[in-house]
Amino acid sequence: MLLAETLLWAPILIRIVVPNQATRFLDSTSAWMTKNNRVLMTVVVLGLYFLFAGDARLLA
């Protein structure tokens, strides 16, 4: 939960703390995420699979 909140609040705080540099940083981050979308989604899906598989084995 903390990681999800951090990912939500980080761009907002960057925009507030350093507004001049924030646009360039956030644009480059967005471009990188768009370029690497397939790899990022694969990592997220596999991570969720291993998380739920591990939880199922612990609870069984």
Biopython code that builds the backbone (N, CA, C, O; Angstrom):
import numpy as np
from Bio.PDB.StructureBuilder import StructureBuilder

atoms = [
    (1, "MET", "N", (0.825, -1.193, 0.000)),
    (1, "MET", "CA", (0.000, 0.000, 0.000)),
    (1, "MET", "C", (0.872, 1.261, 0.000)),
    (1, "MET", "O", (0.576, 2.239, -0.687)),
    (2, "LEU", "N", (1.936, 1.213, 0.776)),
    (2, "LEU", "CA", (2.824, 2.371, 0.848)),
    (2, "LEU", "C", (3.462, 2.659, -0.508)),
    (2, "LEU", "O", (3.597, 3.818, -0.900)),
    (3, "LEU", "N", (3.854, 1.609, -1.222)),
    (3, "LEU", "CA", (4.458, 1.801, -2.540)),
    (3, "LEU", "C", (3.470, 2.439, -3.507)),
    (3, "LEU", "O", (3.838, 3.323, -4.281)),
    (4, "ALA", "N", (2.234, 1.999, -3.468)),
    (4, "ALA", "CA", (1.209, 2.572, -4.343)),
    (4, "ALA", "C", (0.996, 4.050, -4.032)),
    (4, "ALA", "O", (0.856, 4.866, -4.943)),
    (5, "GLU", "N", (0.973, 4.387, -2.765)),
    (5, "GLU", "CA", (0.798, 5.792, -2.388)),
    (5, "GLU", "C", (2.010, 6.623, -2.786)),
    (5, "GLU", "O", (1.865, 7.769, -3.211)),
    (6, "THR", "N", (3.197, 6.057, -2.653)),
    (6, "THR", "CA", (4.410, 6.768, -3.044)),
    (6, "THR", "C", (4.395, 7.062, -4.539)),
    (6, "THR", "O", (4.743, 8.163, -4.968)),
    (7, "LEU", "N", (3.985, 6.062, -5.334)),
    (7, "LEU", "CA", (3.925, 6.270, -6.782)),
    (7, "LEU", "C", (2.876, 7.301, -7.164)),
    (7, "LEU", "O", (2.988, 7.950, -8.204)),
    (8, "LEU", "N", (1.871, 7.452, -6.335)),
    (8, "LEU", "CA", (0.839, 8.453, -6.593)),
    (8, "LEU", "C", (1.318, 9.850, -6.201)),
    (8, "LEU", "O", (1.144, 10.804, -6.960)),
    (9, "TRP", "N", (1.914, 9.968, -5.030)),
    (9, "TRP", "CA", (2.290, 11.281, -4.505)),
    (9, "TRP", "C", (3.606, 11.826, -5.050)),
    (9, "TRP", "O", (3.806, 13.040, -5.051)),
    (10, "ALA", "N", (4.506, 10.965, -5.511)),
    (10, "ALA", "CA", (5.819, 11.423, -5.976)),
    (10, "ALA", "C", (5.730, 12.469, -7.091)),
    (10, "ALA", "O", (6.375, 13.511, -6.972)),
    (11, "PRO", "N", (4.969, 12.250, -8.162)),
    (11, "PRO", "CA", (4.896, 13.285, -9.206)),
    (11, "PRO", "C", (4.289, 14.596, -8.709)),
    (11, "PRO", "O", (4.686, 15.675, -9.148)),
    (12, "ILE", "N", (3.333, 14.498, -7.800)),
    (12, "ILE", "CA", (2.708, 15.711, -7.260)),
    (12, "ILE", "C", (3.721, 16.498, -6.442)),
    (12, "ILE", "O", (3.826, 17.716, -6.580)),
    (13, "LEU", "N", (4.469, 15.802, -5.588)),
    (13, "LEU", "CA", (5.472, 16.480, -4.764)),
    (13, "LEU", "C", (6.599, 17.057, -5.614)),
    (13, "LEU", "O", (7.094, 18.149, -5.333)),
    (14, "ILE", "N", (7.002, 16.335, -6.642)),
    (14, "ILE", "CA", (8.040, 16.859, -7.535)),
    (14, "ILE", "C", (7.554, 18.136, -8.201)),
    (14, "ILE", "O", (8.308, 19.102, -8.322)),
    (15, "ARG", "N", (6.308, 18.146, -8.630)),
    (15, "ARG", "CA", (5.736, 19.329, -9.281)),
    (15, "ARG", "C", (5.691, 20.516, -8.316)),
    (15, "ARG", "O", (5.886, 21.657, -8.736)),
    (16, "ILE", "N", (5.437, 20.260, -7.029)),
    (16, "ILE", "CA", (5.359, 21.329, -6.031)),
    (16, "ILE", "C", (6.746, 21.825, -5.638)),
    (16, "ILE", "O", (6.969, 23.032, -5.539)),
    (17, "VAL", "N", (7.689, 20.891, -5.412)),
    (17, "VAL", "CA", (9.011, 21.253, -4.897)),
    (17, "VAL", "C", (9.869, 21.929, -5.963)),
    (17, "VAL", "O", (10.465, 22.974, -5.701)),
    (18, "VAL", "N", (9.939, 21.358, -7.141)),
    (18, "VAL", "CA", (10.761, 21.924, -8.219)),
    (18, "VAL", "C", (9.925, 22.055, -9.494)),
    (18, "VAL", "O", (10.071, 21.251, -10.415)),
    (19, "PRO", "N", (9.062, 23.050, -9.551)),
    (19, "PRO", "CA", (8.148, 23.153, -10.701)),
    (19, "PRO", "C", (8.852, 23.371, -12.038)),
    (19, "PRO", "O", (8.367, 22.914, -13.072)),
    (20, "ASN", "N", (9.985, 24.061, -12.026)),
    (20, "ASN", "CA", (10.662, 24.344, -13.295)),
    (20, "ASN", "C", (11.256, 23.087, -13.926)),
    (20, "ASN", "O", (11.153, 22.887, -15.136)),
    (21, "GLN", "N", (11.874, 22.247, -13.108)),
    (21, "GLN", "CA", (12.492, 21.028, -13.621)),
    (21, "GLN", "C", (11.508, 19.867, -13.700)),
    (21, "GLN", "O", (11.797, 18.860, -14.348)),
    (22, "ALA", "N", (10.367, 19.988, -13.062)),
    (22, "ALA", "CA", (9.421, 18.873, -12.977)),
    (22, "ALA", "C", (8.890, 18.466, -14.343)),
    (22, "ALA", "O", (8.755, 17.275, -14.628)),
    (23, "THR", "N", (8.593, 19.426, -15.175)),
    (23, "THR", "CA", (8.019, 19.106, -16.483)),
    (23, "THR", "C", (8.972, 18.247, -17.301)),
    (23, "THR", "O", (8.563, 17.240, -17.879)),
    (24, "ARG", "N", (10.226, 18.636, -17.350)),
    (24, "ARG", "CA", (11.212, 17.872, -18.123)),
    (24, "ARG", "C", (11.395, 16.472, -17.536)),
    (24, "ARG", "O", (11.430, 15.486, -18.273)),
    (25, "PHE", "N", (11.513, 16.388, -16.205)),
    (25, "PHE", "CA", (11.698, 15.095, -15.543)),
    (25, "PHE", "C", (10.495, 14.179, -15.752)),
    (25, "PHE", "O", (10.651, 13.008, -16.098)),
    (26, "LEU", "N", (9.302, 14.717, -15.541)),
    (26, "LEU", "CA", (8.097, 13.900, -15.681)),
    (26, "LEU", "C", (7.851, 13.497, -17.131)),
    (26, "LEU", "O", (7.370, 12.395, -17.393)),
    (27, "ASP", "N", (8.176, 14.376, -18.072)),
    (27, "ASP", "CA", (8.031, 14.025, -19.487)),
    (27, "ASP", "C", (8.997, 12.908, -19.884)),
    (27, "ASP", "O", (8.623, 11.982, -20.605)),
    (28, "SER", "N", (10.249, 13.003, -19.405)),
    (28, "SER", "CA", (11.210, 11.949, -19.745)),
    (28, "SER", "C", (10.843, 10.633, -19.071)),
    (28, "SER", "O", (11.029, 9.566, -19.656)),
    (29, "THR", "N", (10.326, 10.695, -17.850)),
    (29, "THR", "CA", (9.875, 9.480, -17.164)),
    (29, "THR", "C", (8.695, 8.859, -17.893)),
    (29, "THR", "O", (8.630, 7.640, -18.054)),
    (30, "SER", "N", (7.776, 9.684, -18.329)),
    (30, "SER", "CA", (6.620, 9.189, -19.075)),
    (30, "SER", "C", (7.050, 8.552, -20.396)),
    (30, "SER", "O", (6.534, 7.502, -20.778)),
    (31, "ALA", "N", (7.983, 9.179, -21.082)),
    (31, "ALA", "CA", (8.475, 8.622, -22.348)),
    (31, "ALA", "C", (9.165, 7.283, -22.116)),
    (31, "ALA", "O", (8.985, 6.349, -22.899)),
    (32, "TRP", "N", (9.955, 7.181, -21.044)),
    (32, "TRP", "CA", (10.630, 5.920, -20.726)),
    (32, "TRP", "C", (9.619, 4.828, -20.411)),
    (32, "TRP", "O", (9.765, 3.695, -20.870)),
    (33, "MET", "N", (8.596, 5.160, -19.631)),
    (33, "MET", "CA", (7.578, 4.168, -19.281)),
    (33, "MET", "C", (6.781, 3.738, -20.510)),
    (33, "MET", "O", (6.417, 2.568, -20.633)),
    (34, "THR", "N", (6.512, 4.664, -21.410)),
    (34, "THR", "CA", (5.806, 4.326, -22.644)),
    (34, "THR", "C", (6.655, 3.408, -23.517)),
    (34, "THR", "O", (6.150, 2.441, -24.088)),
    (35, "LYS", "N", (7.944, 3.714, -23.616)),
    (35, "LYS", "CA", (8.857, 2.907, -24.420)),
    (35, "LYS", "C", (9.000, 1.499, -23.853)),
    (35, "LYS", "O", (9.066, 0.533, -24.613)),
    (36, "ASN", "N", (9.047, 1.371, -22.539)),
    (36, "ASN", "CA", (9.273, 0.083, -21.885)),
    (36, "ASN", "C", (8.002, -0.518, -21.300)),
    (36, "ASN", "O", (8.064, -1.301, -20.352)),
    (37, "ASN", "N", (6.866, -0.161, -21.852)),
    (37, "ASN", "CA", (5.579, -0.594, -21.316)),
    (37, "ASN", "C", (5.446, -2.113, -21.266)),
    (37, "ASN", "O", (4.987, -2.658, -20.262)),
    (38, "ARG", "N", (5.838, -2.796, -22.324)),
    (38, "ARG", "CA", (5.684, -4.255, -22.378)),
    (38, "ARG", "C", (6.509, -4.935, -21.282)),
    (38, "ARG", "O", (6.019, -5.848, -20.616)),
    (39, "VAL", "N", (7.738, -4.503, -21.094)),
    (39, "VAL", "CA", (8.589, -5.094, -20.058)),
    (39, "VAL", "C", (8.029, -4.789, -18.675)),
    (39, "VAL", "O", (7.988, -5.670, -17.815)),
    (40, "LEU", "N", (7.600, -3.561, -18.455)),
    (40, "LEU", "CA", (7.044, -3.190, -17.155)),
    (40, "LEU", "C", (5.794, -3.999, -16.833)),
    (40, "LEU", "O", (5.637, -4.468, -15.706)),
    (41, "MET", "N", (4.912, -4.166, -17.799)),
    (41, "MET", "CA", (3.691, -4.940, -17.558)),
    (41, "MET", "C", (4.005, -6.411, -17.312)),
    (41, "MET", "O", (3.348, -7.059, -16.498)),
    (42, "THR", "N", (5.009, -6.941, -18.013)),
    (42, "THR", "CA", (5.412, -8.327, -17.781)),
    (42, "THR", "C", (5.918, -8.505, -16.358)),
    (42, "THR", "O", (5.571, -9.479, -15.690)),
    (43, "VAL", "N", (6.728, -7.579, -15.898)),
    (43, "VAL", "CA", (7.247, -7.648, -14.530)),
    (43, "VAL", "C", (6.113, -7.541, -13.518)),
    (43, "VAL", "O", (6.103, -8.275, -12.529)),
    (44, "VAL", "N", (5.169, -6.650, -13.743)),
    (44, "VAL", "CA", (4.036, -6.489, -12.821)),
    (44, "VAL", "C", (3.189, -7.757, -12.783)),
    (44, "VAL", "O", (2.830, -8.232, -11.706)),
    (45, "VAL", "N", (2.867, -8.308, -13.957)),
    (45, "VAL", "CA", (2.029, -9.514, -14.006)),
    (45, "VAL", "C", (2.739, -10.692, -13.348)),
    (45, "VAL", "O", (2.130, -11.414, -12.558)),
    (46, "LEU", "N", (4.011, -10.897, -13.659)),
    (46, "LEU", "CA", (4.745, -11.996, -13.026)),
    (46, "LEU", "C", (4.879, -11.787, -11.522)),
    (46, "LEU", "O", (4.766, -12.737, -10.747)),
    (47, "GLY", "N", (5.117, -10.558, -11.116)),
    (47, "GLY", "CA", (5.202, -10.265, -9.686)),
    (47, "GLY", "C", (3.909, -10.577, -8.965)),
    (47, "GLY", "O", (3.926, -11.155, -7.879)),
    (48, "LEU", "N", (2.784, -10.198, -9.559)),
    (48, "LEU", "CA", (1.489, -10.513, -8.951)),
    (48, "LEU", "C", (1.239, -12.014, -8.925)),
    (48, "LEU", "O", (0.714, -12.543, -7.945)),
    (49, "TYR", "N", (1.614, -12.703, -10.003)),
    (49, "TYR", "CA", (1.447, -14.158, -10.035)),
    (49, "TYR", "C", (2.232, -14.819, -8.902)),
    (49, "TYR", "O", (1.691, -15.643, -8.165)),
    (50, "PHE", "N", (3.505, -14.456, -8.767)),
    (50, "PHE", "CA", (4.327, -15.059, -7.718)),
    (50, "PHE", "C", (3.832, -14.678, -6.330)),
    (50, "PHE", "O", (3.905, -15.488, -5.406)),
    (51, "LEU", "N", (3.337, -13.476, -6.173)),
    (51, "LEU", "CA", (2.788, -13.052, -4.886)),
    (51, "LEU", "C", (1.589, -13.908, -4.504)),
    (51, "LEU", "O", (1.523, -14.431, -3.392)),
    (52, "PHE", "N", (0.637, -14.050, -5.428)),
    (52, "PHE", "CA", (-0.567, -14.828, -5.127)),
    (52, "PHE", "C", (-0.267, -16.319, -5.014)),
    (52, "PHE", "O", (-0.874, -17.009, -4.194)),
    (53, "ALA", "N", (0.659, -16.824, -5.825)),
    (53, "ALA", "CA", (1.030, -18.240, -5.725)),
    (53, "ALA", "C", (1.692, -18.519, -4.377)),
    (53, "ALA", "O", (1.421, -19.540, -3.746)),
    (54, "GLY", "N", (2.548, -17.618, -3.947)),
    (54, "GLY", "CA", (3.182, -17.783, -2.642)),
    (54, "GLY", "C", (2.188, -17.685, -1.506)),
    (54, "GLY", "O", (2.251, -18.463, -0.554)),
    (55, "ASP", "N", (1.272, -16.738, -1.597)),
    (55, "ASP", "CA", (0.235, -16.608, -0.565)),
    (55, "ASP", "C", (-0.639, -17.852, -0.503)),
    (55, "ASP", "O", (-0.992, -18.314, 0.583)),
    (56, "ALA", "N", (-0.989, -18.396, -1.663)),
    (56, "ALA", "CA", (-1.842, -19.589, -1.693)),
    (56, "ALA", "C", (-1.140, -20.770, -1.035)),
    (56, "ALA", "O", (-1.772, -21.556, -0.330)),
    (57, "ARG", "N", (0.157, -20.896, -1.261)),
    (57, "ARG", "CA", (0.899, -22.002, -0.642)),
    (57, "ARG", "C", (1.059, -21.794, 0.853)),
    (57, "ARG", "O", (1.038, -22.757, 1.619)),
    (58, "LEU", "N", (1.217, -20.556, 1.274)),
    (58, "LEU", "CA", (1.330, -20.296, 2.711)),
    (58, "LEU", "C", (0.022, -20.574, 3.436)),
    (58, "LEU", "O", (0.024, -21.065, 4.565)),
    (59, "LEU", "N", (-1.083, -20.264, 2.794)),
    (59, "LEU", "CA", (-2.387, -20.434, 3.430)),
    (59, "LEU", "C", (-2.932, -21.852, 3.299)),
    (59, "LEU", "O", (-3.900, -22.208, 3.972)),
    (60, "ALA", "N", (-2.315, -22.669, 2.433)),
    (60, "ALA", "CA", (-2.816, -24.046, 2.235)),
    (60, "ALA", "C", (-2.382, -24.973, 3.355)),
    (60, "ALA", "O", (-2.718, -26.158, 3.340)),
]
sb = StructureBuilder()
sb.init_structure("model")
sb.init_model(0)
sb.init_chain("A")
sb.init_seg("    ")
for serial, (resi, resn, name, xyz) in enumerate(atoms, 1):
    if name == "N":
        sb.init_residue(resn, " ", resi, " ")
    sb.init_atom(name, np.array(xyz, "f"), 0.0, 1.0, " ", f" {name:<3s}", serial, name[0])
structure = sb.get_structure()
